[in-house]
Amino acid sequence: MTTPSEPGDGRLGPGLAAIMGERRQLINLAYRLLGSLADAEDVVQEAYARWCTMSRQQQDAIASPGAWLTTVAGRLCLNVLSSARARRETYVGEWIPEPLPEPTEWISGRPDGITVDPADRITLDESVTMAFLVVLESMTPAERVAFVLHDVFRYSFAEVAEIVGRTPAACRQLASSARRRIRAVQAPATPAARQARIVSDFKQAWEAKDIAALIALLDPAATAIADGGGVAGAVLRPVEGAEQIVRSLVHLEDRLRDLTFLERTVNGRPGLIAQQDGVTVSVYAFEVAGDRIKHIWAIRNPDKLRPWTVSPQH
């Protein structure tokens, strides 16, 4: 047991600014690895906690604290991913990654009264689109970690091997396998302006109850997946086919009547949110291929909507 004057007293050491400067990178990495902002925050906090438990002498002996923190956070993410598979077997309905708003629209208040640090906000790029994160979910934990560290964050395979606990050659194979998974499902890129127009047209057709227009905007083999987590009402299984999706929307009409739909950026792509009395209750992410919507993801689990919702204290 240490006293405040002894080593291991929870201080970050002389390089405080440098160490804390790694936080944004670590949050960005952990979110891409886990698809959960809450889990990412927990992992990064644990990595810093482990740094703080070391003596000043141990801290000074580490040549690159940033690399040390990344290694610890990466290993923690690997553990979380491995246990998440078992947890999700008991999850009610489908599990979708947590959606993120534009940084300028990020609500800083949390229900627990804590203000979200700007460093916790995720940089939005191709590696956080909902379509990309969903593909990552299909990978093994080791594939996901090797691919994200190497292909997204540009760590060498020697560095990845330190984190994953395999040889550099094995990590190269893992990343290659992950790349094949992505290529197999990746739709050709649709210009952002066209995506925004299609999502806007979808919103208008939905509000006008224009069934023919809705069907025309959807790919015939489109899928819609909802995530209520057993807390908010949601269809428990994927809905497949344009006509089935529209039929499901019509069926939900009574429930959606009191909601206001707004166009917003979701994980860096055009999307929609639904608000009730000014509070966001659903976030919709889309994947557009050509001029048709290929996938719709509806996140209704309130635990996944923290950055979108105003805390009761505000």
Beta strands, then each sheet from edge to edge (+ up, - down):
strand 1: 218-227
strand 2: 239-240
strand 3: 260-266
strand 4: 269-276
strand 5: 279-289
strand 6: 292-299
sheet 1: 2+ 1- 6- 5+ 4- 3+
end
